[in-house]
């Protein structure tokens, strides 16, 4: 199954699924969010792949911890950007806290 949607910026989003699905775009949006999260965990200072974990329970705990750390850091960035004394930090500046192990 192939569906297309014109986005607000004029670009065409084409999604291909294995079967007819009423929620194809909603499912795609969920998957994109997960892919983005994994991308952050793997490349932006979290170093997920360097753990070499293979056990499901350890991975579950690690994902929970990394998600919490990401939310804490994002909250720190939002707080810093709303204070007049502090300029808004960019993502590359915020990842430094994770490169050094929080």
C-alpha positions, 0 to 999 in steps of 0.5 A: 500500500502506498499513500501520499500527503502534502505537507505544510511546507509543500513537500510530498510525504510518501509512506509505503506499508505492507498492507492496507492500514487506516492508520498508516500516517499515524503509525509512521509518525510514531515510528519516526519519533522512535527512530529519532530517539534512537538516533539521539541515543546512538550519536549525540553523546549518549553512546548507546552502542558502546554498552554492548548490552544484549539482555532485554531487561538491561536494555529496558532499564538503559532506555528508561535512564537515557530517556530520563537524562534526555528529558532532564537535559531538554528541560535544562535547555528550555529553562536556560533559554527563558532566563534573560541572563543566559543565552539559549544553548544549542544542541551541540553545547548541551551534549557536552554534559553527556560526553562527560557522563553527566 
